[in-house]
Amino acid sequence: MADIAETLIENDNGLNSSQSQNEMNGIWGKLIPYDRSFEVIDLIGEEPITIGRNLNCSRVFTDRRISTNHCSIFKKPEPNNPNHILIYIKDTSTNGTFINNNKLKKGQQTVLYDSDQISLGSFSGSHIPPVVTYAFRNFLEKKKPIEQSGIHQFYDIRDKILGIGQFATVKEGTEKSTGKQYAIKIIDKNKFILTICFV
């Protein structure tokens, strides 16, 4: 998981230093593998990034669980806000493209958000693991400073909110060591203490 940790190092301006360098190199995103035997995929240029066994793909796999033309990742303006660029993934596979463990239908495309988990080559309804799982990094979105202490040492906690209660917010998180997803409850201690004091 060192690859992911290194991507999150912040500079003094509160911006991701690796992100700033990547932007200067024209890189608008990365696919960072949880298994370090696989290479990081840079998302760069204006043409779609294609993944598959086809030798013309941007990233070529030989494993037959990866389809000839498995999926593509591309960017385009948001329909109602042309100044805001969104990043999409489109599945063109037989063997499956999964976003946060949810299988895309063949031909389906969906917006990718920073820290989304992308798994390729798993067979639906089977216990066969995917060929590779990536953490997606979006360099078109400015990052907030990333905490590296406490629970943040072990989990990537996304901005996606799963639920809100009186004292806590539940967010989606990914365990860095395994790639497993969890619902993480974040308790607002100030609200909790105030409620106890005034009951």
C-alpha beads as a LAMMPS data file, in Angstrom:
LAMMPS data file: protein, C-alpha beads

199 atoms
198 bonds

1 atom types
1 bond types

-500.0 500.0 xlo xhi
-500.0 500.0 ylo yhi
-500.0 500.0 zlo zhi

Masses

1 110.0

Atoms # bond

1 1 1 0.000 0.000 0.000
2 1 1 3.041 2.301 -0.072
3 1 1 2.030 3.475 -3.568
4 1 1 -1.240 4.888 -2.259
5 1 1 0.337 6.429 0.827
6 1 1 2.967 8.189 -1.280
7 1 1 0.253 9.671 -3.496
8 1 1 -1.363 11.326 -0.479
9 1 1 1.652 13.263 0.828
10 1 1 0.751 16.927 1.235
11 1 1 2.936 19.962 0.620
12 1 1 3.031 23.172 2.638
13 1 1 0.258 24.778 0.580
14 1 1 -2.221 22.070 1.552
15 1 1 -2.212 20.655 -1.981
16 1 1 -1.066 17.225 -2.956
17 1 1 2.528 17.682 -4.162
18 1 1 2.400 14.603 -6.392
19 1 1 -0.872 15.867 -7.836
20 1 1 0.648 19.291 -8.685
21 1 1 3.565 17.641 -10.491
22 1 1 1.232 15.307 -12.365
23 1 1 -0.933 18.219 -13.506
24 1 1 2.145 19.895 -14.984
25 1 1 2.857 16.652 -16.876
26 1 1 -0.690 16.546 -18.248
27 1 1 -1.748 13.603 -16.065
28 1 1 -5.387 13.947 -14.992
29 1 1 -5.656 10.781 -12.944
30 1 1 -4.055 7.523 -11.886
31 1 1 -5.073 3.930 -11.309
32 1 1 -3.056 2.701 -8.339
33 1 1 -3.068 -1.095 -7.878
34 1 1 -3.595 -2.621 -4.454
35 1 1 -1.301 -5.456 -5.591
36 1 1 2.119 -3.875 -6.081
37 1 1 3.089 -6.481 -8.689
38 1 1 0.932 -4.477 -11.120
39 1 1 1.970 -1.126 -12.550
40 1 1 0.359 2.239 -11.853
41 1 1 -1.624 3.434 -14.879
42 1 1 -1.278 7.134 -15.682
43 1 1 -4.379 8.725 -17.201
44 1 1 -2.993 11.248 -19.630
45 1 1 -3.907 12.999 -22.872
46 1 1 -7.236 13.729 -24.512
47 1 1 -7.976 10.286 -25.962
48 1 1 -9.743 7.591 -23.878
49 1 1 -7.475 5.278 -21.884
50 1 1 -8.351 1.734 -22.963
51 1 1 -7.704 -1.488 -21.040
52 1 1 -7.847 -5.013 -22.473
53 1 1 -5.998 -7.838 -24.211
54 1 1 -6.105 -6.031 -27.550
55 1 1 -2.564 -4.957 -28.410
56 1 1 -3.924 -1.545 -29.426
57 1 1 -5.173 -0.855 -25.875
58 1 1 -3.423 1.752 -23.736
59 1 1 -2.816 -0.906 -21.070
60 1 1 -2.526 -4.474 -22.329
61 1 1 -3.226 -7.545 -20.183
62 1 1 -2.598 -11.179 -21.115
63 1 1 -4.883 -12.768 -18.498
64 1 1 -7.925 -14.211 -20.306
65 1 1 -10.235 -12.999 -17.534
66 1 1 -9.610 -9.558 -19.015
67 1 1 -11.699 -9.063 -22.160
68 1 1 -10.163 -8.099 -25.508
69 1 1 -11.530 -4.583 -25.058
70 1 1 -12.368 -4.544 -21.354
71 1 1 -13.085 -0.924 -20.462
72 1 1 -12.168 2.654 -21.194
73 1 1 -11.646 5.721 -19.026
74 1 1 -12.180 9.176 -20.448
75 1 1 -13.010 12.727 -19.473
76 1 1 -15.660 15.119 -20.760
77 1 1 -17.430 18.281 -19.552
78 1 1 -20.358 17.996 -17.171
79 1 1 -23.564 18.454 -19.245
80 1 1 -24.873 21.465 -17.319
81 1 1 -21.491 22.902 -16.367
82 1 1 -19.010 22.795 -19.269
83 1 1 -16.238 24.280 -17.096
84 1 1 -16.347 21.225 -14.825
85 1 1 -14.650 18.134 -16.269
86 1 1 -15.905 14.705 -15.180
87 1 1 -14.060 11.400 -15.522
88 1 1 -16.016 8.372 -16.702
89 1 1 -15.404 4.650 -16.981
90 1 1 -17.240 2.562 -19.586
91 1 1 -17.473 -1.219 -19.454
92 1 1 -17.097 -3.086 -22.753
93 1 1 -16.252 -6.474 -21.236
94 1 1 -17.687 -9.944 -20.867
95 1 1 -15.908 -10.735 -17.622
96 1 1 -16.882 -7.688 -15.609
97 1 1 -15.878 -4.221 -14.482
98 1 1 -16.762 -3.458 -10.861
99 1 1 -16.862 -0.015 -9.227
100 1 1 -16.822 -0.275 -5.435
101 1 1 -17.928 -3.925 -5.838
102 1 1 -20.907 -2.951 -8.028
103 1 1 -20.856 -4.538 -11.484
104 1 1 -21.376 -2.305 -14.499
105 1 1 -23.566 -3.620 -17.300
106 1 1 -21.813 -4.114 -20.605
107 1 1 -21.918 -0.781 -22.419
108 1 1 -22.698 1.127 -19.207
109 1 1 -20.662 4.174 -18.247
110 1 1 -20.483 5.919 -14.895
111 1 1 -18.689 8.873 -13.336
112 1 1 -15.559 8.026 -11.343
113 1 1 -14.926 9.777 -8.037
114 1 1 -11.625 10.109 -6.226
115 1 1 -10.784 6.945 -4.229
116 1 1 -13.273 4.788 -6.140
117 1 1 -12.241 1.141 -6.255
118 1 1 -12.060 -0.406 -9.744
119 1 1 -11.883 -4.208 -10.072
120 1 1 -11.377 -5.919 -13.418
121 1 1 -11.933 -9.470 -14.588
122 1 1 -14.084 -10.951 -11.833
123 1 1 -16.880 -13.286 -12.838
124 1 1 -20.303 -12.290 -11.531
125 1 1 -21.725 -14.779 -9.033
126 1 1 -18.446 -16.652 -8.618
127 1 1 -15.756 -16.736 -5.972
128 1 1 -12.965 -16.102 -8.468
129 1 1 -11.133 -12.928 -7.409
130 1 1 -10.601 -10.082 -9.858
131 1 1 -7.411 -9.966 -11.885
132 1 1 -6.549 -6.565 -10.450
133 1 1 -8.111 -3.902 -8.231
134 1 1 -7.146 -0.243 -8.478
135 1 1 -7.738 2.841 -6.375
136 1 1 -8.697 5.707 -8.664
137 1 1 -7.094 9.121 -8.101
138 1 1 -8.652 12.191 -9.701
139 1 1 -6.164 15.033 -10.265
140 1 1 -8.769 17.328 -11.789
141 1 1 -10.344 17.821 -8.368
142 1 1 -8.407 19.829 -5.788
143 1 1 -7.767 17.763 -2.692
144 1 1 -8.279 18.758 0.895
145 1 1 -5.272 18.142 3.166
146 1 1 -5.167 14.429 3.930
147 1 1 -4.712 13.382 7.534
148 1 1 -2.069 10.713 8.119
149 1 1 -2.657 10.015 11.813
150 1 1 -5.132 7.887 13.739
151 1 1 -7.608 5.924 11.651
152 1 1 -6.334 7.613 8.470
153 1 1 -3.142 5.527 8.716
154 1 1 -5.208 2.428 7.988
155 1 1 -8.225 3.623 5.996
156 1 1 -8.909 5.872 3.014
157 1 1 -12.056 7.720 4.090
158 1 1 -14.054 9.153 1.207
159 1 1 -16.319 12.194 1.221
160 1 1 -19.252 9.995 0.240
161 1 1 -21.798 10.084 3.103
162 1 1 -23.780 6.907 3.780
163 1 1 -25.837 8.304 6.663
164 1 1 -26.147 11.112 9.200
165 1 1 -27.298 10.753 12.789
166 1 1 -27.641 13.066 15.780
167 1 1 -24.053 12.571 16.906
168 1 1 -22.298 10.941 13.960
169 1 1 -21.795 10.813 10.210
170 1 1 -21.225 7.493 8.440
171 1 1 -18.807 7.621 5.512
172 1 1 -17.471 5.057 3.092
173 1 1 -13.911 3.889 3.743
174 1 1 -11.399 1.474 2.233
175 1 1 -8.920 -0.486 4.348
176 1 1 -5.514 0.289 2.857
177 1 1 -3.974 -3.123 3.567
178 1 1 -6.753 -5.229 2.009
179 1 1 -8.849 -2.976 -0.222
180 1 1 -12.000 -4.031 1.673
181 1 1 -14.734 -1.440 2.060
182 1 1 -16.309 -0.447 5.370
183 1 1 -18.914 1.968 6.677
184 1 1 -17.005 4.194 9.105
185 1 1 -18.890 6.104 11.782
186 1 1 -17.352 9.490 12.632
187 1 1 -18.624 10.821 15.954
188 1 1 -18.779 14.559 16.570
189 1 1 -17.489 14.636 20.152
190 1 1 -18.554 18.259 20.685
191 1 1 -22.210 17.481 19.966
192 1 1 -22.013 14.323 22.063
193 1 1 -20.535 16.138 25.080
194 1 1 -22.993 19.051 24.815
195 1 1 -25.950 16.685 24.729
196 1 1 -24.743 14.874 27.834
197 1 1 -24.211 18.173 29.684
198 1 1 -27.687 19.529 28.934
199 1 1 -29.735 16.360 29.400

Bonds

1 1 1 2
2 1 2 3
3 1 3 4
4 1 4 5
5 1 5 6
6 1 6 7
7 1 7 8
8 1 8 9
9 1 9 10
10 1 10 11
11 1 11 12
12 1 12 13
13 1 13 14
14 1 14 15
15 1 15 16
16 1 16 17
17 1 17 18
18 1 18 19
19 1 19 20
20 1 20 21
21 1 21 22
22 1 22 23
23 1 23 24
24 1 24 25
25 1 25 26
26 1 26 27
27 1 27 28
28 1 28 29
29 1 29 30
30 1 30 31
31 1 31 32
32 1 32 33
33 1 33 34
34 1 34 35
35 1 35 36
36 1 36 37
37 1 37 38
38 1 38 39
39 1 39 40
40 1 40 41
41 1 41 42
42 1 42 43
43 1 43 44
44 1 44 45
45 1 45 46
46 1 46 47
47 1 47 48
48 1 48 49
49 1 49 50
50 1 50 51
51 1 51 52
52 1 52 53
53 1 53 54
54 1 54 55
55 1 55 56
56 1 56 57
57 1 57 58
58 1 58 59
59 1 59 60
60 1 60 61
61 1 61 62
62 1 62 63
63 1 63 64
64 1 64 65
65 1 65 66
66 1 66 67
67 1 67 68
68 1 68 69
69 1 69 70
70 1 70 71
71 1 71 72
72 1 72 73
73 1 73 74
74 1 74 75
75 1 75 76
76 1 76 77
77 1 77 78
78 1 78 79
79 1 79 80
80 1 80 81
81 1 81 82
82 1 82 83
83 1 83 84
84 1 84 85
85 1 85 86
86 1 86 87
87 1 87 88
88 1 88 89
89 1 89 90
90 1 90 91
91 1 91 92
92 1 92 93
93 1 93 94
94 1 94 95
95 1 95 96
96 1 96 97
97 1 97 98
98 1 98 99
99 1 99 100
100 1 100 101
101 1 101 102
102 1 102 103
103 1 103 104
104 1 104 105
105 1 105 106
106 1 106 107
107 1 107 108
108 1 108 109
109 1 109 110
110 1 110 111
111 1 111 112
112 1 112 113
113 1 113 114
114 1 114 115
115 1 115 116
116 1 116 117
117 1 117 118
118 1 118 119
119 1 119 120
120 1 120 121
121 1 121 122
122 1 122 123
123 1 123 124
124 1 124 125
125 1 125 126
126 1 126 127
127 1 127 128
128 1 128 129
129 1 129 130
130 1 130 131
131 1 131 132
132 1 132 133
133 1 133 134
134 1 134 135
135 1 135 136
136 1 136 137
137 1 137 138
138 1 138 139
139 1 139 140
140 1 140 141
141 1 141 142
142 1 142 143
143 1 143 144
144 1 144 145
145 1 145 146
146 1 146 147
147 1 147 148
148 1 148 149
149 1 149 150
150 1 150 151
151 1 151 152
152 1 152 153
153 1 153 154
154 1 154 155
155 1 155 156
156 1 156 157
157 1 157 158
158 1 158 159
159 1 159 160
160 1 160 161
161 1 161 162
162 1 162 163
163 1 163 164
164 1 164 165
165 1 165 166
166 1 166 167
167 1 167 168
168 1 168 169
169 1 169 170
170 1 170 171
171 1 171 172
172 1 172 173
173 1 173 174
174 1 174 175
175 1 175 176
176 1 176 177
177 1 177 178
178 1 178 179
179 1 179 180
180 1 180 181
181 1 181 182
182 1 182 183
183 1 183 184
184 1 184 185
185 1 185 186
186 1 186 187
187 1 187 188
188 1 188 189
189 1 189 190
190 1 190 191
191 1 191 192
192 1 192 193
193 1 193 194
194 1 194 195
195 1 195 196
196 1 196 197
197 1 197 198
198 1 198 199
